[in-house]
Amino acid sequence: MRLLLLLVVLLAGAGLYLYFFPETGRQLKDALPGQDFSKKTARIYKWRNEQGEWQLTDTPPPAGVDYERSDYHEDINVLPVPPGIQN
């Protein structure tokens, strides 16, 4: 019981500290490895090079080359819904 009370007090203290010093919370969030809390959109360009091979890049092709542009959103499922599953 004492351990639970100690845990609650420590969590409340940490919460109050982060409430009164929000810059510390931002610094902690930035220091986390590999954590990106924002949603991203990737823009992809699809085009054929001079040899007729498909190219997929994140930069537009050279001037005068026909291309398709697609935007992929991190928070959207790109897989089709399996048959038999209803929304």
N, C-alpha and C positions, 0 to 999 in steps of 0.2 A: 504494500500500500504506500509505503514511504517512497519507493522508487517511482511509482506512478505520479505521486504528488511532485517529486523533484523534476520529473520529465515535463509535467504541465507548467511548472514555474519557469524552467529553462526555455521552453518554447514561447511562453508569454513574454519573457524578457527579450528573447531574440526578435520577436515580432514588434515589440515596442521600440527597440533599438532601430530596426529597419524603418519603422514608421517615422521616427524623429530624424533619422539620417538616411534619406532615400538615395543619396549619391553612393553610399556604401553598397546598397543593394544593386544598383546599376553596375558598379565595378565588379561585384561578385558574379553577376550574370554574364558580363563580358569575359570574365576569366574562365568560364566553364569550357572545356575542350569539346569542340564539335557540336556545340549546341547553338542552333539558330532558331529563334522563336518567331521569326517573321515568315509569312507565306511568300513563296517565290514564284515567279513566272519565267520560264525559259523560252526564248525566241529561237527557233530553228529555221534555217534556210536549206531547202532541198533543190539541187540543180545538177546538171550534167556537165562534166568537164569536156575538154576537146576530144578525148578518146571515147566519149559516150558513157563513162562510168558515173554512177550516182555519187554525189557529194552531199554530206550532211554537216553543216557548220553552224556556228553561232554568230558568224559575220556574213554580211551580204556577199554574193559573188561579184566578180569583176563587172564593170559596166558593159551593158549590151547582152548579158546572159539572162535568159528567161529562168525564173525561179519561183518556187512556192514558199510561202512563209507560214509557219504554224507556231502557235503559242501553247505551251504546256504549263498548266497550273499545278503546283505541288499539292494542293488540297482537293483535287478532283480525280476520281477514279477513272482510269482510261480503259479498264477491262469491261467487256460487256457483261450484262447481268445474265447468269446462267438460266437456261430454260426451266420453267417450272417454279421460279421464285417470283412472287407477286410483291409489289410495293405496298 
